[in-house]
Amino acid sequence: GAVVSQHPSWVICKSGTSVKIECRSLDFQATTMFWYRQFPKQSLMLMATSNEGSKATYEQGVEKDKFLINHASLTLSTLTVTSAHPEDSSFYICSARDFLAQSSYNEQFFGPGTRLTVL
Amino acid sequence: AQRVTQPEKLLSVFKGAPVELKCNYSYSGSPELFWYVQYSRQRLQLLLRHISRESIKGFTADLNKGETSFHLKKPFAQEEDSAMYYCALDAGGTSYGKLTFGQGTILTVHP
């Protein structure tokens, strides 16, 4: 099946610094990628939809200036948490849809997630 | 706005017993419903979707539009079924592809 990778798998940073998380589709092209956030023992919350070659669309309540998303190619989307603070500590998960899939529903494939801890 | 509710955070059964993980949704349109599973230390993966009406690993789920439910069932649970299960909804239209997840249910199957 299709594989989505994320890098790094975990990161610890100081408050005020920026952190970039990469999401890659390894064996397929993804015009659309999604970024989710998951708090401990809670569900996944969609943060934004990343569209290749255009601006990301953010869900209500998500600060676009705080969470910068870039989808520069069909296989890579990046999420940058700017001026990170302890409350940004969370598990960030991306997913990608196979643009060329022939199925009636373009299944989403999830990355393994990135654990961000802001001190 | 759409919403997905999984009323049970934890569910424990013994091997060979039937299991049902409940999922209810609220949405005024015709959504697509999914079950995702996350095994220990693995990533989230699709288990099944209502449009395909298939059985995966012995699990089935029927969309009941009258009760707005999409419960996941398996007649004989196995230890390897122990995992976190998420019910998810795709509202379609301009929100196509955007998934709304339930809170998740941790299923533990005891030997």
Interface residues (C-beta under 8 A of the other chain):
Chain A: V4 T32 F34 Q42 S43 L44 M45 L46 T49 I93 S95 R97 S104 Y105 N106 E107 Q108 F110 G111 P112 G113
Chain B: E32 Y36 Q42 R43 L44 Q45 L46 R49 I51 Y86 G97 K98 L99 T100 F101 G102 Q103 G104
